[in-house]
Amino acid sequence: MSDSPAPLADPHLVFDPVGRTAPGGDTDAAGPRDIVILGSTGSIGTQAIDLVLRNPDRFRVTALSAAGGRVGLLAEQARQLRVRTVAVARKDVVPALREALAAQYGPGEPLPEILAGPDAATDVAASECHTVLNGITGSIGLAPTLAALEAGRTLALANKESLIVGGPLVKALAQPGQIIPVDSEHAALFQALAAGKRADVQKLVVTASGGPFRGRTKAELADVTPEDALAHPTWAMGPVITINSATLVNKGLEVIEAHLLYDIPFDRIEVVVHPQSYVHSMVEFTDGSTLAQATPPDMGGPIAIGLGWPERVPGAAPAFDWSKASSWEFFPLDTEAFPSVGLARHVGALAGTAPAVFNAANEECVDAFLNGSLPFNGIMETVTEVVAEHGTPSSGTSLTLSDVLDAETWARARARELAGLAAQATATTEATAEARA
């Protein structure tokens, strides 16, 4: 790892958002840091709002965006934070949102501006603020990520998919120090990397809880149910992220993300299973030293790093009670039962549209598993087939947003088709077995 050029995420650099420097050069001297939260009604968004409400002297939220499925919560958040703008992806929920806002605000009190439609989050991502927290789930977060970067905002990135599917696009826009990672693993690497020089980094070690199926063989995973897979032993997350943790697809995505954020080759990024989820990731240096970042499982710390860096936010997350005994375990990854990390390394090395195909096919297969039309092992089997059919992206051509969207559209359609064929085959097999019985 060389000292030049700077990687996308560098804890040694402090980015100055466009137009936000106060006299004397202090970006925060003008008062609380203005924040835009994308995905405000999701897990990351709600925890970020809790952090803001506990630190009104440090943060002020100017705009919120959400998909539109929880308009009551969105209206409550808007009233608590007194935001200027509320954005929803679904235009059909605007009347309900307006009614919910009117119920939250007092008589005669002006309501926030409402933006609606598929571009609403992108619009608020480019609005005037210091930091945009992208807590959207899925590759739909790519356009808001690009908008925030192009507008010159600090980007607190919890939406890993936007970096994975649009890596070259993000790298073309991002300025040194402009991205602060919010994923717990990458926030951990970010903090550990602050202790040394880039040239002295030997390896990144990304930890994985192992999900609900740690220790099971591939054969033992054949009949697990969505309910089994959603029972994560450590983290409370949305359904897609939880299933990705069960398949370890999330770890594969995080390996690609670590490669893009920190400019480390794939063969120097290792995954290790750590069931307690106390150590969120580690950095090994060339002298044999390994620095680990550890806290009890809680996203408050990573969110605070994303919103407050280079300053820390006191009380952002709980600390360990060292007066109590505890055991921390580490295990090698079972690549046969969980082939997702190896496939992710493969598509990451292919680059181009391959990561977008991997991610889109996985999202469709997760949906198919959740609705009962695809078995658990069928998720990665189908994704692997879609990736193989996509092949090697053409080299020598600059990646465009249109390329990414086209690749995703094809991958989603093909994944749905293959999942449907798998469901038909399963139904035929079951019908034949019943007939013979």
C-alpha positions in Angstrom: 0.0 0.0 0.0 1.7 3.1 -1.2 1.4 6.6 0.2 0.0 8.0 -3.1 -2.6 8.4 -4.4 -4.9 8.8 -1.4 -7.6 6.2 -1.1 -11.3 7.0 -1.0 -11.4 6.8 2.8 -8.4 8.2 4.7 -8.6 8.9 8.4 -5.5 11.2 8.1 -7.4 13.6 5.9 -10.2 16.1 6.8 -12.4 17.1 4.0 -13.8 20.7 3.8 -17.3 20.6 2.4 -18.1 23.2 -0.2 -19.1 26.5 1.3 -18.9 25.3 4.9 -15.7 26.7 6.1 -16.2 29.4 8.8 -13.8 32.3 9.3 -10.5 31.0 10.6 -10.9 27.7 8.8 -13.0 25.8 11.4 -15.8 24.0 9.6 -17.8 23.6 12.8 -17.3 27.1 14.3 -20.5 28.4 12.8 -22.6 26.2 15.0 -24.1 22.6 14.8 -23.1 20.6 11.8 -25.9 20.4 9.3 -26.8 16.8 8.4 -29.1 15.3 5.7 -30.2 11.7 6.5 -31.2 9.4 3.7 -33.2 6.3 4.8 -34.3 8.0 8.0 -37.0 5.4 9.0 -34.6 2.5 8.6 -32.2 1.1 11.2 -29.3 3.4 10.5 -31.5 6.4 10.1 -33.4 6.0 13.4 -30.2 5.4 15.3 -28.6 8.5 13.7 -31.6 10.6 14.7 -31.3 9.3 18.3 -27.6 10.4 18.2 -28.6 13.9 16.9 -31.3 14.4 19.4 -28.8 13.6 22.2 -26.3 16.1 20.8 -28.2 19.2 19.6 -25.2 21.3 20.1 -23.2 19.3 17.6 -25.7 18.3 14.9 -28.7 19.7 13.2 -30.7 17.8 10.6 -32.0 19.8 7.6 -33.6 17.2 5.5 -34.9 13.6 5.7 -35.6 11.0 3.0 -37.4 7.6 3.2 -39.0 5.1 1.0 -42.5 6.0 2.2 -43.7 2.9 4.0 -43.7 4.5 7.4 -45.1 8.0 7.0 -46.2 8.3 10.6 -42.6 7.8 11.8 -41.2 10.1 9.1 -43.6 12.9 10.2 -42.7 12.4 13.8 -39.0 12.6 12.9 -39.5 15.8 10.9 -41.3 17.4 13.8 -38.7 16.4 16.4 -35.9 17.7 14.2 -37.7 20.7 12.6 -36.3 19.9 9.2 -36.7 22.1 6.1 -37.4 19.2 3.7 -38.9 15.7 3.8 -38.5 13.4 0.8 -40.3 10.2 -0.1 -39.6 7.8 -3.0 -43.4 7.0 -3.4 -45.6 9.8 -4.7 -48.7 7.9 -3.7 -48.0 8.4 0.0 -47.8 12.2 -0.2 -51.4 12.8 1.0 -50.9 10.5 3.9 -47.6 12.2 4.7 -49.1 15.6 4.5 -51.8 14.5 6.9 -49.3 12.9 9.3 -47.2 16.1 9.3 -50.3 18.3 10.0 -51.1 16.0 13.0 -47.6 16.3 14.4 -47.2 20.1 13.9 -49.2 22.7 15.8 -52.0 24.7 14.3 -50.7 27.4 11.9 -47.2 26.0 12.2 -45.5 25.8 8.8 -44.9 22.3 7.5 -41.6 21.2 5.8 -41.2 21.1 2.1 -42.2 17.7 0.6 -40.3 16.2 -2.3 -41.6 13.0 -3.8 -40.6 10.5 -6.5 -37.7 8.3 -7.4 -35.3 11.3 -7.5 -36.3 12.8 -4.2 -33.5 11.3 -2.2 -31.0 12.4 -4.9 -32.3 16.0 -4.7 -31.9 16.3 -0.9 -28.5 14.6 -1.1 -27.3 17.6 -3.1 -28.9 20.2 -0.8 -26.9 22.6 1.3 -25.4 20.8 4.4 -22.1 19.7 5.8 -22.7 15.9 5.8 -25.0 13.5 4.0 -25.6 10.2 5.8 -26.6 7.6 3.2 -28.5 5.0 5.1 -30.5 3.7 2.2 -30.5 -0.1 1.6 -29.6 -1.4 -1.8 -28.2 -0.1 -5.1 -30.9 2.6 -5.3 -28.5 4.5 -3.0 -26.0 5.0 -5.9 -27.6 8.1 -7.4 -27.8 9.9 -4.0 -24.2 9.0 -3.3 -23.0 10.5 -6.6 -25.2 13.6 -6.0 -23.7 14.2 -2.5 -20.2 13.8 -3.8 -20.7 16.1 -6.8 -22.3 18.7 -4.6 -19.2 18.7 -2.4 -20.7 17.3 0.8 -19.0 15.0 3.2 -20.5 11.6 2.6 -21.1 9.3 5.7 -21.6 6.1 3.7 -23.7 3.3 5.2 -25.0 2.3 1.8 -22.2 -0.1 0.8 -24.1 -1.2 -2.4 -23.6 2.2 -4.0 -19.9 1.9 -3.8 -19.8 -1.7 -4.8 -22.0 -1.4 -7.9 -20.6 2.0 -8.9 -17.0 1.9 -7.7 -15.4 3.7 -10.7 -18.1 6.3 -10.7 -17.7 7.0 -7.0 -13.9 7.1 -7.3 -14.1 9.6 -10.2 -16.1 12.1 -8.1 -14.9 11.7 -4.6 -12.2 14.1 -3.2 -9.6 12.9 -0.7 -11.2 12.5 2.7 -14.7 13.1 1.4 -16.1 9.7 2.3 -16.4 8.5 5.9 -17.5 4.8 6.1 -20.3 4.0 8.5 -20.5 0.2 8.2 -19.2 -1.1 11.5 -16.4 -3.1 9.9 -15.2 -0.2 7.7 -15.5 2.3 10.5 -13.3 0.0 12.5 -10.7 -0.3 9.8 -10.9 3.5 9.4 -10.1 4.0 13.0 -7.3 1.4 13.1 -5.7 2.8 10.0 -5.4 6.2 11.7 -2.7 4.7 13.9 -0.2 4.1 11.2 1.1 5.0 7.7 -0.5 3.6 4.6 2.9 2.2 3.5 3.1 0.1 6.7 -0.3 -1.7 6.2 0.2 -5.4 5.6 -3.4 -6.7 5.7 -7.0 -5.8 6.5 -8.9 -8.4 8.6 -12.7 -8.1 8.3 -14.6 -9.8 11.1 -17.9 -11.7 10.6 -20.3 -12.9 13.3 -21.0 -16.0 11.2 -24.7 -15.2 11.3 -27.3 -17.7 12.6 -25.8 -20.7 10.8 -22.2 -20.6 11.9 -20.8 -24.1 12.2 -23.3 -25.7 9.9 -22.3 -27.6 6.7 -23.7 -26.9 3.3 -25.9 -30.0 3.6 -27.3 -28.8 6.9 -28.2 -25.5 5.3 -30.4 -27.1 2.6 -33.7 -26.9 4.6 -33.3 -23.8 6.7 -36.3 -21.4 6.6 -36.6 -17.7 6.3 -37.5 -17.5 10.0 -34.3 -19.4 10.8 -32.2 -17.1 8.6 -33.8 -13.9 10.1 -32.9 -14.9 13.6 -29.5 -13.2 13.8 -27.7 -13.9 17.0 -26.1 -10.4 17.4 -27.5 -7.6 15.3 -31.1 -6.3 14.7 -31.2 -5.3 11.0 -33.6 -5.2 8.1 -34.6 -8.4 6.3 -32.3 -8.1 3.3 -29.2 -7.3 5.4 -30.1 -10.1 7.8 -30.3 -12.7 5.1 -27.1 -11.3 3.6 -25.5 -12.0 7.0 -26.9 -15.5 7.0 -25.3 -16.3 3.6 -22.3 -14.1 4.4 -22.9 -12.2 1.2 -22.6 -9.1 3.4 -19.0 -10.1 4.1 -18.3 -10.5 0.4 -19.7 -7.1 -0.2 -17.6 -5.7 2.6 -14.4 -7.2 1.1 -15.1 -5.4 -2.2 -15.9 -2.2 -0.2 -12.7 -2.5 1.8 -10.7 -2.9 -1.5 -12.3 0.2 -3.0 -12.2 2.4 0.2 -8.6 1.6 1.3 -6.8 0.6 -2.0 -5.7 -2.8 -0.6 -5.5 -5.8 -3.0 -8.0 -8.6 -2.5 -5.3 -11.1 -1.5 -4.5 -8.8 1.5 -8.1 -8.7 2.8 -9.0 -11.6 5.0 -12.3 -12.6 6.6 -12.4 -14.2 10.1 -15.4 -15.4 12.0 -15.8 -13.8 15.4 -19.2 -14.8 17.0 -19.2 -12.2 19.8 -19.0 -9.3 17.3 -16.9 -7.3 19.8 -14.0 -6.8 17.4 -15.4 -5.1 14.4 -12.3 -5.4 12.2 -8.5 -5.3 12.4 -5.4 -3.9 10.6 -2.2 -5.9 10.5 1.0 -3.8 10.0 4.2 -4.9 8.4 6.0 -5.2 11.8 3.6 -7.9 12.9 1.4 -5.7 15.0 -2.4 -6.0 14.7 -4.7 -3.2 15.8 -8.3 -4.1 16.5 -11.2 -1.7 17.0 -13.6 -3.1 19.6 -16.9 -2.1 21.2 -20.0 -4.0 22.3 -22.3 -4.6 19.3 -23.9 -1.2 18.7 -24.1 1.0 15.6 -24.0 4.2 17.6 -20.2 4.4 17.4 -19.8 4.0 13.6 -22.7 6.5 13.0 -21.0 9.0 15.3 -17.7 8.5 13.4 -19.5 9.2 10.2 -21.3 12.3 11.4 -18.6 13.8 13.7 -15.2 12.9 12.3 -12.5 14.0 13.0 -14.0 14.6 16.4 -15.5 11.8 18.5 -18.9 12.1 20.1 -18.9 11.3 23.9 -21.3 8.6 24.9 -22.1 7.6 21.3 -22.1 3.9 22.2 -21.7 1.7 25.3 -18.2 0.7 26.4 -17.0 -2.6 27.8 -17.2 -3.4 31.5 -13.8 -4.8 32.1 -14.7 -5.9 35.6 -16.7 -8.8 34.0 -15.1 -11.8 32.4 -15.6 -12.4 28.7 -14.3 -14.7 26.0 -13.6 -13.7 22.5 -13.4 -16.4 19.8 -12.0 -16.3 16.2 -12.6 -19.0 13.6 -11.5 -19.5 9.9 -14.2 -19.0 7.3 -15.9 -22.2 6.0 -15.7 -21.4 2.3 -17.6 -24.5 1.2 -20.7 -23.8 3.3 -20.4 -20.1 2.5 -19.0 -19.5 -1.0 -20.3 -16.0 -1.2 -17.0 -14.3 -0.1 -15.0 -16.1 -2.7 -17.5 -15.2 -5.4 -17.4 -11.6 -4.2 -13.6 -11.5 -4.6 -14.0 -12.9 -8.1 -16.5 -10.2 -9.2 -14.5 -7.5 -7.4 -11.4 -8.5 -9.4 -13.5 -8.6 -12.7 -14.7 -5.1 -11.8 -16.8 -3.2 -14.4 -20.4 -4.2 -14.1 -19.7 -7.6 -12.5 -20.2 -6.3 -8.9 -23.5 -4.7 -9.9 -24.6 -8.0 -11.4 -23.6 -9.9 -8.2 -25.5 -7.5 -6.0 -28.6 -7.2 -8.1 -28.9 -11.0 -8.6 -28.5 -11.5 -4.8 -31.2 -9.0 -3.9 -33.6 -10.8 -6.2 -32.6 -14.2 -4.8 -33.1 -13.0 -1.3 -36.6 -11.9 -2.2 -37.2 -15.3 -3.7 -36.0 -17.0 -0.6 -38.1 -14.9 1.7 -41.3 -15.6 -0.3 -40.5 -19.3 -0.3 -39.7 -19.9 -4.0 -36.0 -20.5 -3.6 -34.1 -22.6 -1.0 -31.4 -21.1 1.1 -28.5 -22.7 -0.8 -30.2 -21.7 -4.0 -29.5 -18.1 -3.3 -25.7 -18.4 -4.0 -26.2 -21.1 -6.6 -28.4 -18.8 -8.6 -26.2 -15.8 -8.1 -23.2 -17.8 -9.2 -25.0 -18.8 -12.4 -26.0 -15.2 -13.2 -22.5 -14.0 -12.6 -21.1 -16.7 -14.9 -23.6 -15.9 -17.7 -22.7 -12.2 -17.4 -19.0 -13.1 -18.0 -16.1 -10.8 -18.0 -17.0 -7.1 -18.4 -15.5 -5.5 -21.5 -12.2 -3.8 -20.7 -11.1 -0.4 -22.0 -14.5 1.1 -21.7 -15.3 3.7 -19.0 -18.1 2.6 -16.7 -21.2 4.8 -16.9 -24.3 5.0 -14.7 -26.3 3.7 -17.7 -24.0 0.6 -17.9 -24.6 -0.1 -14.2 -28.4 0.2 -14.5 -28.5 -1.9 -17.6 -26.4 -4.6 -16.0 -28.6 -4.6 -12.9 -31.8 -4.8 -15.0 -30.5 -7.8 -16.8 -29.2 -9.5 -13.7 -32.5 -9.0 -11.8 -34.6 -10.4 -14.7 -32.3 -13.4 -15.2 -32.2 -14.1 -11.4 -36.0 -14.0 -11.3 -36.1 -16.3 -14.3 -33.7 -18.8 -12.8 -35.4 -18.7 -9.4 -38.7 -19.4 -11.1 -37.3 -22.4 -12.9 -35.9 -23.7 -9.5 -39.3 -23.3 -7.9 -41.0 -25.2 -10.8 -38.4 -28.0 -10.5 -39.0 -28.2 -6.7 -42.8 -28.3 -7.2 -42.5 -31.0 -9.8 -40.2 -33.1 -7.6 -42.6 -32.8 -4.6 -45.6 -33.6 -6.8 -43.9 -36.7 -8.2 -42.9 -37.8 -4.6 -46.5 -37.4 -3.4 -47.8 -39.4 -6.4 -45.4 -42.3 -5.7 -46.4 -42.2 -2.0 
